[in-house]
Amino acid sequence: MHRNYSRGYKFMKEAILVSACLFSIPCRYDGNRASNCLSEEIQSFLKQNFVLVPVCPEQSGGLSTPRKCMEIQGGDGFGVLEKKAFVKSQDGENFTSRLILGAEIVYNIALITKATMMLGQRKSPSCSCSQIYEGSFQGKLIQGYGVTTAFLSNHGIKVLDTENMDTLFYGKEWQCPGN
């Protein structure tokens, strides 16, 4: 017996990717929990309105936790994708290919889950779409995207981070700064 599962049901919630560290999953570079995890109130709102898909692009790219601290040098995630910037640790180890691989895998997860948006971690070399560290390891911030958010944005997936996520609550049309 053949069942028709494609009747056009509209009851499914929109899927969004969310940086796993925002759920207090200890996947930060240092193995600790993020200090700016989503509050219970925000998590409740998100769960009621979206199918949440936790992702860690750096782990997806094959990096362990803990791992070396990395910053983008010479630009932001768009520059990395254009081969004009690089992702390196303070001792000079190059992690560019790992972060690009992680971005590609997260994009594939978005395709599988039909996610149309990503809520990323601010200041992350992978997940931010507002500010990133500028590459000197001196705590200086610049406007810019991480590698994954740049990749997703290039492929038509909306990106926002904890700096501008209030647009989820107010439904305003938004443009993530940095691009």
Helices and strands as residue ranges (DSSP letters): E 14-19, G 20-23, H 40-49, E 50-55, H 57-60, E 70-73, H 77-81, E 86-89, H 96-113, E 117-120, E 131-133, E 141-143, H 147-154, E 158-161, H 166-170
